[in-house]
Amino acid sequence: MELLCKLRQEPEANKAGSADSFLSLLTVTPLRLLMVLPNRVRNFRTVGPSDWCDLCCLIILIAGGKALQQAEIRYIYHSIRFANIKLYVIYNMLEVFDKLFQSFGVEVLFRSAFFILNFYTLVHSFIIMFEGITLAAALHHAATNCSCS
């Protein structure tokens, strides 16, 4: 909901609690837009900056979700699973990319256009998805190759 607006105002205060921000973005933003925008349109009032901020957050969330739905999880899983590189190397490499994109994301958030922010969100979402798939592949490999008696 107010994630972009809050981060623009207080960048240091929101480093922890990203789960709360995501849940707020996922639940409160659509409800706020459903409550506020029809009243603003009906009463011919101008849409405020916080409403535009909420609308942009919702568009980025929907676009990212639609793009992630198009990914072939089976193909990604098997390409990671049967790669010649060890799984922990792939996972650590993706974790480094994740940290780099997190630090890059703060700069993108403050100094870029909507299209670049949407592209950044999409790429970072794919990195996190690859990281999760790699972890699942590693756990599956460990479970199937367990030498338990």
VOFI-586855 format. One record per atom (N, C-alpha, C): residue in three letters; x, y, z. Coordinates in steps of 0.05 Angstrom, whole numbers, plus 32768, in hexadecimal, padded with zeros to 4 digits. Example, Ala and Ser with C-alpha at 12.3 -4.5 7.8 and 13.67 -1.06 7.14 Angstrom:
REM VOFI-586855
ALA81087F8E809C
ALA80F67FA6809C
ALA81087FBE809C
SER81017FD3808E
SER81117FEB808F
SER81028001809D
//
This chain:
REM VOFI-586855
MET80117FE88000
MET800080008000
MET801180198000
GLU801C801F8016
GLU802B80388018
GLU804980328017
LEU8051801B800D
LEU806D8013800E
LEU807E80267FFF
LEU8077802D7FE6
LEU808780407FD7
LEU8088805B7FE4
CYS807180647FED
CYS806F807F7FFA
CYS807F807F8014
LYS807D806A8024
LYS808C8069803D
LYS80A980688038
LEU80B280588024
LEU80CE8056801F
LEU80D980718014
ARG80C9807F8005
ARG80D280997FFB
ARG80D680AD8012
GLN80C580AA8027
GLN80C780BD803E
GLN80DB80B48052
GLU80DC809A8059
GLU80ED8090806F
GLU80FC80788065
PRO8112807B8056
PRO81208063804B
PRO812D80528060
GLU8136805E8076
GLU8145804E808B
GLU8132803F809E
ALA8119804980A1
ALA8107803D80B4
ALA80FB802380AB
ASN80FC801C8091
ASN80EE80058087
ASN81007FEF807E
LYS81197FED8088
LYS812A7FD8807F
LYS81217FBD808A
ALA81187FBC80A3
ALA810C7FA380AD
ALA80EE7FA480AA
GLY80E27F8D80AA
GLY80C57F8D80A8
GLY80BB7F8C808B
SER80CB7F818079
SER80C27F80805D
SER80AB7F6D805A
ALA80A87F59806C
ALA80917F47806A
ALA80777F578071
ASP80797F698084
ASP80617F79808B
ASP805A7F8B8074
SER806E7F978067
SER80697FA88050
SER805D7F998039
PHE80677F808034
PHE805B7F70801F
PHE803F7F688025
LEU80397F60803D
LEU801E7F598044
LEU800B7F718043
SER80157F88804B
SER80057FA08048
SER80007FA7802B
LEU80157FA4801A
LEU80127FA97FFE
LEU7FFE7F967FF1
LEU7FFE7F7D7FFA
LEU7FED7F687FEE
LEU7FD07F6A7FF8
THR7FCB7F748010
THR7FB07F74801B
THR7FA37F8F801C
VAL7FB17FA38026
VAL7FA57FBD802C
VAL7FA37FCE8012
THR7FB77FCD8001
THR7FB77FDE7FE9
THR7F9E7FDA7FD7
PRO7F977FC17FD0
PRO7F7F7FBE7FC0
PRO7F667FC87FCE
LEU7F647FC37FE8
LEU7F4D7FCD7FF7
LEU7F4C7FEB7FF8
ARG7F627FF87FFB
ARG7F6380167FFB
ARG7F5B80217FE0
LEU7F6580147FCB
LEU7F5E801E7FB0
LEU7F40801A7FAB
LEU7F3580037FB4
LEU7F187FFE7FB0
LEU7F0780127FBF
MET7F11801B7FD6
MET7F01802E7FE6
MET7F05804B7FDD
VAL7F1D80527FD5
VAL7F23806E7FD0
VAL7F1D80777FB3
LEU7F2580687FA0
LEU7F2380717F84
LEU7F0680757F7A
PRO7EF480637F80
PRO7ED880687F77
PRO7ECC80827F82
ASN7ED380887F9C
ASN7EC980A17FA8
ASN7ED580B97F9B
ARG7EEF80B77F94
ARG7EFD80CE7F88
ARG7EF280D37F6B
VAL7EED80BD7F5D
VAL7EE380C07F41
VAL7EC680CB7F42
ARG7EB680C07F54
ARG7E9A80C87F55
ARG7E9780E57F5E
ASN7EA880EF7F70
ASN7EA6810A7F7A
ASN7EB7811D7F6A
PHE7EC381147F54
PHE7ED481257F42
PHE7EEB81327F51
ARG7EF581247F65
ARG7F0C812E7F74
ARG7F2681237F66
THR7F3B81327F69
THR7F5481297F5D
THR7F6081127F6D
VAL7F6E81017F5F
VAL7F7A80EA7F6C
VAL7F9580F47F78
GLY7F9880EE7F92
GLY7FB080F87FA0
GLY7FC980E77F9B
PRO7FE080F17FA4
PRO7FF980E27FA0
PRO7FFA80C77FAD
SER7FED80C57FC5
SER7FED80AB7FD2
SER7FDC80967FC3
ASP7FC780A07FB6
ASP7FB6808E7FA5
ASP7FC680857F8D
TRP7FD580977F80
TRP7FE6808F7F6A
TRP7FFB807B7F72
CYS800680807F8A
CYS801B806E7F95
CYS800F80527F99
ASP7FF780517FA4
ASP7FEA80377FA8
ASP7FE3802A7F8E
LEU7FDA80397F7B
LEU7FD4802E7F60
LEU7FED80237F53
CYS800380317F54
CYS801C80287F49
CYS8026800E7F56
CYS8024800D7F71
CYS802C7FF57F80
CYS801B7FDD7F77
LEU80017FE27F74
LEU7FEF7FCC7F6B
LEU7FF67FC37F4F
ILE7FFB7FD57F3D
ILE80027FCE7F21
ILE801C7FBE7F21
ILE80307FC67F30
ILE80497FB77F32
ILE80457F9B7F3D
LEU80347F997F51
LEU802F7F7F7F5E
LEU80207F6D7F4A
ILE800D7F777F3C
ILE7FFE7F667F29
ILE800F7F5F7F11
ALA801F7F717F07
ALA80317F6B7EF0
ALA80467F567EF8
GLY80517F597F10
GLY80647F457F19
GLY80587F2A7F1D
GLY80407F297F28
GLY80327F0F7F2B
GLY802C7F027F11
LYS80237F117EFD
LYS801D7F067EE3
LYS80367EFC7ED5
ALA804C7F0B7ED8
ALA80657F027ECB
ALA806F7EE87ED8
LEU806D7EE67EF3
LEU80777ECE7F00
LEU80657EB67EFA
GLN804C7EBA7EF3
GLN803A7EA47EEC
GLN80437E987ED1
GLN80507EA87EC0
GLN80587E9E7EA6
GLN80717E8D7EA7
ALA807F7E8C7EBD
ALA80987E7D7EBF
ALA80927E5F7EC0
GLU80A27E507EB2
GLU80A07E337EB3
GLU80B17E287ECA
ILE80A47E227EE0
ILE80B27E1A7EF8
ILE80C07DFF7EF3
ARG80B37DED7EE6
ARG80BF7DD27EE1
ARG80D97DD57ED1
TYR80D97DE57EBD
TYR80F17DE97EAD
TYR81087DF57EBD
ILE81017E097ECD
ILE81157E167EDE
ILE81207E027EF3
TYR810E7DF37EFF
TYR81167DDF7F13
TYR812A7DCB7F07
HIS81237DC07EF1
HIS81347DAB7EE5
HIS814E7DB67EDA
SER814D7DCF7ED0
SER81667DDB7EC6
SER81797DE17EDD
ILE816E7DE87EF4
ILE817E7DED7F0C
ILE81887DD27F17
ARG81767DBF7F19
ARG817C7DA57F25
ARG81917D967F17
PHE81917D977EFC
PHE81A47D877EED
PHE81BB7D987EE1
ALA81BF7DAF7EED
ALA81D67DBF7EE5
ALA81F07DB37EEF
ASN82067DB87EE1
ASN821F7DAD7EE9
ASN822C7DBB7F01
ILE82207DD27F09
ILE82297DE17F20
ILE821B7DD67F39
LYS82297DD67F4F
LYS821D7DCD7F68
LYS82077DE07F70
LEU81F27DD47F7D
LEU81DB7DE47F84
LEU81E17DFA7F98
TYR81F47DF57FAB
TYR81FA7E0A7FBE
TYR82087E227FB1
VAL82177E1D7F9C
VAL82247E337F8D
VAL820E7E447F7F
ILE81FB7E377F73
ILE81E57E457F66
ILE81D57E557F7A
TYR81CF7E497F91
TYR81C07E567FA6
TYR81CF7E6F7FB1
ASN81E87E6C7FB6
ASN81F87E827FC1
ASN81FB7E987FAC
MET81FD7E917F93
MET81FF7EA57F7E
MET81E47EB57F7C
LEU81CE7EA77F7E
LEU81B47EB47F7D
LEU81B07EC67F96
GLU81BA7EBD7FAD
GLU81B87ECD7FC5
GLU81C87EE77FC3
VAL81DF7EE57FB6
VAL81EF7EFE7FB1
VAL81E07F107F9E
PHE81D57F057F89
PHE81C57F167F77
PHE81AD7F237F85
ASP81A17F147F97
ASP818A7F1E7FA6
ASP81937F367FB7
LYS81A97F347FC5
LYS81B47F4A7FD6
LYS81BB7F627FC5
LEU81C77F5D7FAD
LEU81CE7F737F9B
LEU81B57F817F91
PHE81A17F727F8A
PHE81887F7E7F80
PHE81797F8D7F97
GLN817B7F837FAF
GLN816F7F927FC5
GLN817B7FAD7FC9
SER81967FAE7FC8
SER81A37FC87FCB
SER819E7FDA7FB3
PHE819D7FCE7F9B
PHE81987FDD7F83
PHE817B7FE77F83
GLY81697FD87F8F
GLY814D7FDF7F8F
GLY81477FF97F9E
VAL81567FFF7FB2
VAL815180187FC1
VAL815780307FAE
GLU816D802E7F9F
GLU817480437F8C
GLU815F80457F76
VAL8156802E7F6C
VAL8141802E7F57
VAL8128803B7F61
LEU812180357F7A
LEU8108803F7F85
LEU8107805D7F87
PHE811E80697F8D
PHE811E80867F91
PHE812480967F78
ARG8131808A7F64
ARG813B809A7F4E
ARG813280907F32
SER811C80827F30
SER811680777F16
SER80F9807A7F0F
ALA80F380737EF6
ALA80D880747EEC
ALA80C9805B7EF2
PHE80AF805B7EED
PHE809E80457EF3
PHE80A6802C7EE4
PHE80AD802E7ECA
PHE80B580177EBA
PHE80CE800A7EC5
ILE80E280197ECD
ILE80FA800E7ED8
ILE80F480007EF3
LEU80E3800C7F03
LEU80DC80007F1C
LEU80CD7FE57F18
ASN80BC7FE47F04
ASN80AD7FCC7EFE
ASN80C07FB67EF4
PHE80D47FBE7EE3
PHE80E87FAB7ED9
PHE80F97FA07EEF
TYR81017FB27F01
TYR81117FAA7F18
TYR81027F967F29
THR80E97F9B7F2F
THR80D87F897F3F
THR80D67F6E7F32
LEU80D27F6E7F18
LEU80CF7F547F09
LEU80E97F447F0B
VAL81007F507F06
VAL811A7F427F06
VAL81207F387F22
HIS811B7F487F37
HIS81207F407F52
HIS810D7F297F5A
SER80F57F2A7F51
SER80E27F147F57
SER80EB7EFA7F4B
PHE80F67EFB7F32
PHE81007EE37F26
PHE81197ED97F34
ILE812A7EEA7F3E
ILE81417EE17F4D
ILE81387ED37F67
ILE81257EDE7F75
ILE811B7ED17F8D
ILE810D7EB67F86
MET80FF7EB57F70
MET80F27E9C7F68
MET81087E877F61
PHE811D7E8E7F53
PHE81327E7C7F4D
PHE81407E727F67
GLU81437E847F7A
GLU814F7E7D7F93
GLU813D7E687FA2
GLY81247E6C7FA2
GLY81127E597FAF
GLY81127E3E7FA0
ILE81127E3E7F86
ILE81137E257F77
ILE812D7E167F7B
THR81437E257F7D
THR815D7E197F83
THR815D7E0C7F9E
LEU81527E197FB2
LEU81507E0E7FCD
LEU813F7DF57FCD
ALA81297DF57FBE
ALA81187DDE7FBC
ALA81267DC77FAF
ALA81367DCD7F9A
ALA81457DB87F8C
ALA815A7DAC7F9F
ALA81677DBD7FAE
ALA817C7DB37FC1
ALA816F7DA27FD7
LEU81587DAA7FE1
LEU814B7D9A7FF5
LEU81427D7F7FEA
HIS81377D7F7FD2
HIS812F7D667FC5
HIS81467D547FC0
HIS815D7D5F7FB7
HIS81747D4F7FB2
HIS817F7D437FCD
ALA817E7D537FE2
ALA81877D487FFC
ALA81757D338007
ALA815B7D368002
ALA81487D22800C
ALA81497D087FFC
THR814E7D097FE2
THR814F7CF17FD3
THR816A7CE27FD5
ASN817F7CF17FDC
ASN81997CE47FDE
ASN81A27CE17FFB
CYS818F7CDF800D
CYS81957CDC8029
CYS819E7CBF802E
SER81B37CBD803D
SER81BE7CA28044
SER81B47C9A805F
CYS819A7C9D8064
CYS818E7C96807E
CYS818B7C78807F
SER818F7C6C8097
SER818B7C50809A
SER81717C4980A6
//
